C-alpha cells in the first residue's frame, strides 16, 4: 500500500508541475522571436541562480559552511561567469567593427 501511495503522490506532483513546465517552455520559445540569442542564453543560464535564491527564500534552504552549499554556490558562480563571457563576446570589438556577427562583407 505504501508503494502505491508513493506512486500516486508522484503522479499528482507531475500533474501539478506539467502545466507550469509547459507554460514556461511556451513563453520561452515565444520570447526567442523578440530578443537576441545572447539575451536568451543569458536568461536561460541564469536559472541556476534563480533556483538557488528561490530555494533559500521559499523553502528555507540553509546557506551554511557545509560542502554541498559550497558546490551550489560554485555552480551558480560558474553559470554567471559563463553569462559574463557570453555578453562580453557578443559586445566584443569584432561585432562593433563589422556591424554584427556572422555573414560576409557584402561587397
N, C-alpha and C positions, 0 to 999 in steps of 0.2 A: 504494500500500500504506500510506503514512503517513496518508492521509486516512481510510482505513478503520480503522486502529488508533486514530486520534484519535476517530473516531465511536464506536468500541467502548468506549473509555475513558470517554467522556461518558455512554454508556448505562449502563455499570457504576456510575458515580458516581451517576447518577439513581436507579438501582435500590437503591443503598445508602441514599440520602437519603430516598426516598419513605416508607418505613415510619416513620422518625423524624418526618418532617414531618406525616404523618397522625396519629401518636400525639400530637404536640404540639397539633394542632388539636382533636382529640377531647377531650383533657384541658382545654384552654382553654374549649371550649364547655360541658363538664360543670361547670366552675368557675363559670360565669355563674349557675347556679342556686343557688350557695352564697355569693355575695358581692354587693356593691353595684356599680352601674355605674361609680362613681368609682374604686373599688379596681381593678376590672377594667381600666379605661382607663389608670390609672397603671402597672399591671404591664405591660400591652401596650406602652405608650410607653417603658418602661424598657429595652426590648430593645436599643436602640441602645447604651446604656451597657454592658450586659452583653456585647454583641458586641465592643465595643472592649476591654473588660477581658479577656475570654477570648482575644482575638487577641493581646493582649500576653502573657498568661500561657502560653497553649498553643502559639502559633505564633511567638512571639518577635518580634512586631511592635515596631518601634523607635519610641519616642516621643521624637522629637528636635525640632529647631527648623525643620524643613522646612515648606513651605507646606501639603502635604497633611495633615500631623499637626495643624496649626493648624485646618484645616477640620473634621477629625474631632472634635477636642475642642470646637470651637464648636458643632458639630451635637449632640453629647452634652449640652452645657450648655443649648442651646435646648430639647432634649427635657425635661430636668429642670426648666427654667423653666416649661414648659407643665404638667408634673406638679404643680408647686407651685401654679400658678394654678388648676388643677382641684381640688386639695384645699382651697385657701382658698375657692374659690367654693362648694364643697359644704358647707363648715362655716361659711359666712357668716352674718351676722345675720338674713337673710331666712329661712333654713332653721330657725334656732333660734327665731325669733319666731313662725313659723307652724306649727311642728311638722313640718317637712319640706318638700320641694319639690313643686310641682305640685298640681293639684286645687283645688277651691273651699273655702269656709269651712264648708260643710255645715250652714248654718242653716236 
